Amino acid sequence: MENTALLIIDVQNDYFKGGNMPLVGAEEAGKNTQKVLEYFRKNNLPVINIKHIATNDGATFFLPDTKGAEINSLVEPKNGEKVMVKHYPNSFRETELLAYLQSKQIKNLVITGMMTDVCVESTTRAAFDLGFTNTIIGDATATRDREVNGQVVKAAEVQRSFLAGISALGNLYAQIVNTNDFLNGK
């Protein structure tokens, strides 16, 4: 776990029940993220919470200064844990994330968060392009049903497809593991 940091992407209230954009499996993903977070804290490893604040016209969730935009209590940052605000799906775009990781000599990222097919995916691909080795905790991510060409694609299928795509070609962009395997060193 040397040179490794935990990246928690957008585990914010709007994605949970009662929020403005609830996801399928958000609670389970949040609890699994919490387990991984506890591991990082116990081992004094770097933790970075990414918080999305919507600034685009027509945004309906993660609005500035709302309860929905707050980081969920399951992964609430503690003193000393870095929180970065982003306004785009890619957590590196127009943020200090890259400079921060470089300043800490981080080379490996363990990635959790929401939505799998948007912010998690775009951040992971960008991290690969920037030279990081990535591990996604698959059951610590969540998404929602999507629609394409008038057909609904269920969240479970979106989840599975995006994780399969990002780990294609021999885990090119990221290795995908589940929470228990990660915590057990597999």
C-alpha positions as CSV (number, residue, x, y, z in Angstrom):
1,M,0.0,0.0,0.0
2,E,3.0,2.2,-0.3
3,N,2.4,5.4,-2.4
4,T,-1.4,4.6,-2.4
5,A,-4.3,6.9,-1.7
6,L,-8.0,6.4,-1.4
7,L,-10.1,8.5,-3.7
8,I,-13.8,8.8,-2.6
9,I,-15.7,10.3,-5.5
10,D,-19.1,12.1,-5.0
11,V,-20.5,10.1,-2.1
12,Q,-22.9,12.9,-1.4
13,N,-26.4,13.1,0.0
14,D,-28.3,13.7,-3.3
15,Y,-27.3,10.1,-4.4
16,F,-29.0,8.5,-1.4
17,K,-32.7,7.9,-0.7
18,G,-34.5,11.2,-0.3
19,G,-31.9,13.0,-2.5
20,N,-32.5,14.7,-5.8
21,M,-30.7,11.9,-7.8
22,P,-30.9,8.6,-5.9
23,L,-28.9,5.8,-7.3
24,V,-29.5,2.1,-7.3
25,G,-27.4,0.5,-4.6
26,A,-26.1,3.8,-3.1
27,E,-26.5,2.6,0.5
28,E,-24.6,-0.6,-0.1
29,A,-21.9,1.2,-2.0
30,G,-21.7,3.8,0.7
31,K,-21.3,1.2,3.4
32,N,-18.6,-0.6,1.4
33,T,-16.8,2.7,0.9
34,Q,-17.0,3.3,4.6
35,K,-15.3,-0.1,5.2
36,V,-12.4,0.8,2.8
37,L,-12.2,4.2,4.4
38,E,-11.8,2.6,7.9
39,Y,-9.0,0.4,6.5
40,F,-7.2,3.5,5.2
41,R,-7.6,5.4,8.4
42,K,-6.5,2.5,10.5
43,N,-3.3,2.2,8.4
44,N,-2.7,6.0,8.3
45,L,-3.0,6.1,4.5
46,P,-4.0,9.2,2.5
47,V,-7.7,9.8,1.9
48,I,-9.1,12.3,-0.6
49,N,-12.8,13.1,-0.7
50,I,-14.0,14.5,-4.0
51,K,-17.1,16.7,-3.8
52,H,-19.0,17.7,-6.9
53,I,-20.7,21.1,-6.9
54,A,-22.9,21.7,-9.9
55,T,-22.3,25.0,-11.6
56,N,-23.9,24.2,-15.0
57,D,-27.2,25.7,-16.1
58,G,-30.2,23.4,-15.5
59,A,-28.5,21.3,-12.8
60,T,-30.9,19.6,-10.4
61,F,-28.6,18.1,-7.9
62,F,-25.3,18.9,-6.0
63,L,-26.5,22.5,-6.0
64,P,-24.2,24.9,-4.0
65,D,-25.0,25.3,-0.3
66,T,-27.6,22.5,-0.2
67,K,-27.8,19.4,2.1
68,G,-27.8,17.2,-1.0
69,A,-24.4,18.5,-2.0
70,E,-22.9,17.6,1.4
71,I,-20.7,14.5,1.7
72,N,-22.7,11.6,3.2
73,S,-22.2,10.8,6.8
74,L,-21.0,7.3,6.0
75,V,-17.7,8.8,4.7
76,E,-17.7,12.2,6.4
77,P,-14.1,13.5,6.3
78,K,-12.1,13.7,9.5
79,N,-9.5,16.3,10.4
80,G,-6.6,16.2,8.0
81,E,-8.4,14.3,5.3
82,K,-8.3,16.2,2.0
83,V,-11.6,17.4,0.4
84,M,-11.5,18.8,-3.1
85,V,-14.3,20.4,-5.0
86,K,-14.9,19.7,-8.7
87,H,-17.3,20.9,-11.3
88,Y,-16.8,18.3,-14.0
89,P,-17.0,14.5,-14.0
90,N,-13.2,14.1,-14.3
91,S,-11.9,14.8,-10.8
92,F,-8.6,16.1,-12.3
93,R,-10.2,18.7,-14.5
94,E,-9.6,22.2,-13.1
95,T,-8.8,20.9,-9.6
96,E,-5.6,20.6,-7.6
97,L,-5.9,16.8,-7.5
98,L,-2.9,16.0,-9.7
99,A,-0.6,18.4,-7.9
100,Y,-1.7,17.1,-4.5
101,L,-1.1,13.5,-5.5
102,Q,2.3,14.3,-6.9
103,S,3.2,16.3,-3.7
104,K,2.4,13.2,-1.7
105,Q,4.3,10.9,-4.2
106,I,1.1,8.9,-4.7
107,K,1.4,6.5,-7.6
108,N,-1.6,4.1,-6.9
109,L,-5.2,5.0,-6.4
110,V,-7.9,3.0,-4.8
111,I,-11.2,4.4,-6.2
112,T,-14.7,4.3,-4.8
113,G,-17.7,6.4,-5.4
114,M,-20.6,7.5,-7.6
115,M,-21.7,7.4,-10.4
116,T,-19.8,4.4,-11.8
117,D,-20.4,5.3,-15.5
118,V,-19.8,9.1,-15.2
119,C,-17.4,10.5,-12.5
120,V,-15.8,7.2,-11.4
121,E,-15.1,6.2,-15.0
122,S,-13.9,9.5,-16.3
123,T,-11.6,10.0,-13.3
124,T,-10.2,6.5,-13.6
125,R,-9.4,6.9,-17.3
126,A,-7.8,10.3,-16.7
127,A,-5.7,8.8,-13.8
128,F,-4.4,6.1,-16.1
129,D,-3.5,8.7,-18.7
130,L,-1.6,10.6,-16.0
131,G,0.4,7.5,-15.1
132,F,-1.5,6.2,-12.0
133,T,-2.1,2.5,-11.3
134,N,-5.8,2.2,-10.4
135,T,-7.9,-0.2,-8.4
136,I,-11.7,0.3,-8.3
137,I,-13.7,-1.3,-5.5
138,G,-16.6,-2.4,-7.7
139,D,-19.1,-2.9,-4.9
140,A,-18.2,0.5,-3.5
141,T,-19.6,2.2,-6.6
142,A,-23.1,2.8,-7.8
143,T,-25.2,4.2,-10.7
144,R,-28.7,4.3,-11.9
145,D,-30.9,3.1,-14.8
146,R,-30.1,4.7,-18.1
147,E,-31.9,5.1,-21.3
148,V,-30.6,4.8,-24.9
149,N,-32.7,4.8,-28.1
150,G,-35.9,4.6,-26.1
151,Q,-34.8,1.5,-24.2
152,V,-34.0,1.3,-20.4
153,V,-30.7,-0.1,-19.4
154,K,-30.9,-1.3,-15.8
155,A,-28.4,0.0,-13.3
156,A,-26.9,-3.5,-12.7
157,E,-26.2,-3.8,-16.4
158,V,-24.7,-0.3,-16.7
159,Q,-22.6,-1.1,-13.6
160,R,-21.3,-4.4,-14.9
161,S,-20.6,-3.1,-18.4
162,F,-18.7,0.0,-17.3
163,L,-16.6,-2.0,-14.8
164,A,-15.9,-4.7,-17.5
165,G,-14.9,-2.0,-20.0
166,I,-12.6,-0.2,-17.6
167,S,-10.8,-3.4,-16.7
168,A,-10.6,-4.7,-20.3
169,L,-7.3,-5.5,-21.9
170,G,-5.8,-7.0,-18.8
171,N,-7.0,-4.3,-16.4
172,L,-5.6,-1.6,-18.6
173,Y,-7.4,1.3,-16.8
174,A,-8.1,-0.4,-13.5
175,Q,-8.2,-3.6,-11.7
176,I,-11.7,-4.3,-10.3
177,V,-12.0,-6.0,-6.9
178,N,-14.8,-6.2,-4.3
179,T,-14.6,-4.8,-0.8
180,N,-14.0,-8.1,1.1
181,D,-11.2,-9.2,-1.3
182,F,-9.5,-5.8,-1.0
183,L,-9.7,-5.9,2.8
184,N,-8.4,-9.4,2.8
185,G,-5.4,-8.5,0.6
186,K,-6.6,-10.4,-2.5
